[in-house]
Amino acid sequence: QVQLVESGGGLVQAGGSLRLSCAASGIIFSINVMGWYRQAPGKQRELVALITPGGSTNYADSVRGRFIISRDNAKNTVNLQMNSLKYEDSADYFCSARGPPEYWGQGTQVTVSS
């Protein structure tokens, strides 16, 4: 059974930081491209960051320079360090294992107060 479990969300003031983690099980983590996505109320889910098995990264323009995605293949975890948070970063954040097939976690909520 595949499980992706996100943690680390919460309430933070603008300018602050949060670190999200995603623990994966039931997949061969080391060969998966892993991603973080987010979805704000009334908006479509959007890509935040991707990391390949080898550690190459890609970021949405809106977070580049503020967020850092990383992975630990030995621990089957992928993290998202979010710095200089803005109100518009508020959303539900989801972890994804790209596969195929693609798997999703249940999400963790991030709220940034202005």
C-alpha positions in Angstrom: 0.0 0.0 0.0 1.4 3.3 -1.1 1.4 6.1 1.5 2.6 9.7 1.2 2.2 11.5 4.5 2.9 15.2 4.7 3.7 17.1 7.9 4.9 20.5 9.0 2.2 22.8 8.0 0.7 25.4 10.2 0.2 29.1 10.8 3.1 31.5 10.3 3.5 35.2 10.0 4.6 36.7 6.7 8.3 36.7 6.4 8.6 33.5 8.5 9.6 30.0 7.6 8.1 26.5 7.6 9.6 23.2 6.7 7.3 20.6 5.2 8.1 16.9 5.1 6.7 14.0 3.2 7.3 10.4 4.3 6.8 7.8 1.5 6.2 4.1 1.8 5.1 1.4 -0.6 7.0 2.8 -3.5 10.6 2.6 -4.8 11.3 6.1 -3.5 14.8 6.4 -5.0 13.6 6.2 -8.6 10.7 8.6 -8.3 10.6 12.2 -9.2 9.1 13.8 -6.2 7.1 17.0 -6.2 5.4 19.5 -4.0 2.2 21.1 -5.2 -0.2 23.5 -3.6 -3.8 24.5 -4.0 -5.4 27.6 -2.6 -9.2 27.9 -2.1 -10.9 28.5 -5.5 -7.7 27.9 -7.4 -6.2 25.1 -9.4 -3.5 22.9 -8.0 -0.1 24.2 -9.1 3.4 22.9 -9.1 5.7 24.3 -6.4 8.9 22.3 -6.8 10.2 19.1 -8.2 13.3 17.0 -7.4 14.6 14.2 -9.5 16.2 11.0 -8.1 19.6 12.5 -8.7 18.7 15.7 -6.9 18.1 18.1 -9.8 15.4 20.6 -8.9 12.9 22.8 -10.6 10.8 25.6 -9.0 7.8 27.6 -9.8 8.8 31.2 -10.5 6.7 32.4 -7.6 8.8 30.5 -5.1 12.3 30.3 -6.7 14.9 31.8 -4.3 12.6 31.3 -1.3 11.8 27.6 -1.2 14.2 24.7 -1.3 13.2 21.1 -2.1 15.4 18.3 -0.9 15.2 14.5 -0.5 16.7 11.8 1.5 16.6 8.5 -0.4 17.8 6.6 2.6 14.8 7.8 4.7 12.3 8.0 1.8 11.5 11.6 2.6 11.2 14.7 0.6 11.2 18.1 2.3 10.3 21.7 1.4 12.0 24.5 3.2 9.9 27.6 2.8 11.4 30.9 3.7 10.3 34.5 3.4 6.7 33.3 3.3 4.1 35.5 1.8 0.4 35.7 2.3 -0.1 34.3 -1.2 1.8 31.2 -0.2 -1.2 30.1 1.9 -2.6 26.9 0.5 -2.9 23.2 1.1 0.4 21.6 0.1 0.6 18.2 -1.4 3.4 15.7 -1.9 3.5 13.7 -5.1 5.5 10.7 -6.3 5.4 11.1 -10.1 5.7 7.4 -10.9 4.1 6.4 -13.1 1.6 5.8 -11.7 1.4 9.1 -9.8 0.6 9.1 -6.1 -0.5 11.9 -3.8 -0.6 12.6 -0.2 -3.5 14.0 1.7 -2.0 17.5 2.1 -0.9 19.8 4.9 -2.3 23.3 5.3 -0.1 26.3 5.3 -1.5 29.6 6.4 0.5 32.8 6.2 -0.9 35.8 8.1 -0.2 39.2 6.7 
